Amino acid sequence: MQSSFAGGCPERADLETWINTGSSEDAIGLHVSQCDQCRESVESIRSDNELIDEFLCANSDRLAANKDGQEQI
């Protein structure tokens, strides 16, 4: 997927990728440090990711059992 970031605000997918792989010194990092809207989006994405991680950790035994074909009640 090619980024549409060219001086405006990056797409949400670009922000998600940046959160996982970027640097505060790259173009998106510098933009986020200066843009309230993108900074809020980054905070929202990070919050969503934390919630997903908590869910996966809390349900890892059930998810593993379902992967192995065992039914959980």
N, C-alpha and C positions, 0 to 999 in steps of 0.2 A: 504494500500500500504506500502510495506516495503522499507525503505531507503537503497540506495546502498552506502551511505557515510561510508567509512571505511579508512579514512586517505587521500584519494584523494580528488578531488573536489566533492561536493554534486551535485546531479541532480537538474535541474531547479525547478522541483516540490517541492523538499525538501527546496530549497531556498525560494520559495513562501510561503510554510507553516511556515518556520522560521520567515519570515518577519511579519507574522500575529500573531505568538504565541511564538516565541523564545526569548531568552535572549542573550545579548552580552557576557555572561559568559558561555553559553553552548558550546558544541563541534562545532556546525556550526558557532556560533557567533565568537568563537575564530579563527576558520579557515578563516572566511570572513575578520577579522581584519588583517590577515597576507597574504591574497591572492588577488593580484590586479585583476585577472580575475574574481573571485567571487564577489569582491567589485563592479566591473563594472556591473556584471550581476544583483546584488541587486539594484544598482542605476537604471538600465534599467527597472527592474520589478516594482520598486516604481513609476517611471515615467509613465509606462503603466497603473498602478493602478490609479494614479491621473487622467489621461486622461479619463479612464473609469468612475471614480466617477463624474468628471465634466460633461461628456455626460449624465449620468443617472440623475444627479441633474437638468441639463438644460432641460431634456425631461421627467421629472417625471410626469407632467400633461398629456402628450400624452401617456406615458406608462400606467398610471393608467386608462385612458379612454379606451385604447385598451383592457386592462384586463377586464373592465366592459362590453366589447362588443360594445362600441361606436366607430364609424368610425371617424377618424380625417382627415380633408382635409388640 
